[in-house]
């Protein structure tokens, strides 16, 4: 299999940069249901543009290229040890070329390996079969949506839904609750895989394997087919919407599998995947390692919006603001007066310097000074994909990360350094909201997964600090122009995220009564 490494490299690049055809059609279907003049409509427009940019530029759709997870079926006699070596070589190459972000971190030391290799990474599952070819499937599932996976042990009492028993009704309630608890933090509108039964480990494995099914397939088990259809119809009645902005489209796909269990255990496991549903597969000729067939339809030529073809490069800021909102242009450093003039719903177009910061930086800043003056500054929750050449560092992908992880730190850091704006996705909690109100700050929600859209706005890398944290966690100082995001938490105590969660909780309660006889 002398060409197997090259085939795997091509699989990684295609998976990271080109959304499959079935996923694009699901996004297009969602766009057709959403009013494009709303915040969710604006988010879907940005998503559509980002999909086209990633394909055209052969760059990551989302900067969080996730945990590469392979499921491989091989004929008897194929050398799996050599295949694993080739996969590792392809992973290193893809990371070096900016198709994957270095995401493998030592859990004890926090050190990033820099090449996506380490204990347990990448994930490779080998299975033998009696077919003559090698079947290789890959999913790149980012950390934001991975954190919204959830597992239920039935019977259970579920918020808003009451008792969930060990039956189809209990399973139904678990799945609806899983969508509700994700809100916008998993980059909705999303896709879910559900595993019924097994133990705690195999239940999650079964759930994740459902994500390898094609969006448009039909479940061969009648009860599960009916449940999938029910979830697709009713999850979108929760009103969570794209990015958690509220709206008609919360879920784009639901696939459910079942396996046997122990008498004492009844697990329902849900694997949540963001709209940037990156999975692809290849059929490989075992003698040469060449690709014989791609297993999922290519997205090339399939537009998610006829009015804006997927392969066109857009302007770097939205053409239309949401209904009832203003478009406000700000240049950093930003004054408290400018910030207090903003309201939830305003579209802010930023220019000037902003600074990235994620978990490692926030922890550090709690007890240390910042390397730069942050008074009036903007912090961007972002772990970019970066490449360096003779001219310096270049941003290859730069969408927002899930902000709620910084909730234990953010309020104190706003107060300590005089930060005026925090950019991320999914919103933050009451401690941050209070700090925004007391000290004059806003939270700006960027569109999760839109890594190419936002990279287009970054004109220069001014400097970098804390490279010892690894590329995703370093503090990058970025010069931006026309960087657009929506105010979802303002300096007056208003939070769109809290409002949407409260509204969706009320809507969740309507699904308490039995549906399946």
HELIX and SHEET records of a PDB file:
HELIX    1   1 UNK A    4  UNK A   17  1                                  14    
HELIX    2   2 UNK A   21  UNK A   33  1                                  13    
HELIX    3   3 UNK A   39  UNK A   57  1                                  19    
HELIX    4   4 UNK A   80  UNK A   96  1                                  17    
HELIX    5   5 UNK A  143  UNK A  146  1                                   4    
HELIX    6   6 UNK A  168  UNK A  182  1                                  15    
HELIX    7   7 UNK A  200  UNK A  210  1                                  11    
HELIX    8   8 UNK A  222  UNK A  234  1                                  13    
HELIX    9   9 UNK A  235  UNK A  237  5                                   3    
HELIX   10  10 UNK A  242  UNK A  244  5                                   3    
HELIX   11  11 UNK A  336  UNK A  340  1                                   5    
HELIX   12  12 UNK A  359  UNK A  365  1                                   7    
HELIX   13  13 UNK A  403  UNK A  406  5                                   4    
HELIX   14  14 UNK A  407  UNK A  417  1                                  11    
HELIX   15  15 UNK A  430  UNK A  439  1                                  10    
HELIX   16  16 UNK A  451  UNK A  455  1                                   5    
HELIX   17  17 UNK A  467  UNK A  469  5                                   3    
HELIX   18  18 UNK A  496  UNK A  508  1                                  13    
HELIX   19  19 UNK A  509  UNK A  511  5                                   3    
SHEET    1   A 5 UNK A 123  UNK A 128  0                                        
SHEET    2   A 5 UNK A  67  UNK A  74  1                                        
SHEET    3   A 5 UNK A 134  UNK A 141 -1                                        
SHEET    4   A 5 UNK A 278  UNK A 284 -1                                        
SHEET    5   A 5 UNK A 291  UNK A 294 -1                                        
SHEET    1   B 4 UNK A 150  UNK A 153  0                                        
SHEET    2   B 4 UNK A 267  UNK A 273 -1                                        
SHEET    3   B 4 UNK A 190  UNK A 196 -1                                        
SHEET    4   B 4 UNK A 251  UNK A 258  1                                        
SHEET    1   C 2 UNK A 156  UNK A 158  0                                        
SHEET    2   C 2 UNK A 162  UNK A 164 -1                                        
SHEET    1   D 7 UNK A 327  UNK A 331  0                                        
SHEET    2   D 7 UNK A 347  UNK A 356  1                                        
SHEET    3   D 7 UNK A 378  UNK A 380  1                                        
SHEET    4   D 7 UNK A 421  UNK A 424  1                                        
SHEET    5   D 7 UNK A 442  UNK A 445  1                                        
SHEET    6   D 7 UNK A 475  UNK A 489 -1                                        
SHEET    7   D 7 UNK A 458  UNK A 465 -1                                        
SHEET    1   E 2 UNK A 385  UNK A 389  0                                        
SHEET    2   E 2 UNK A 392  UNK A 397 -1                                        
END                                                                             
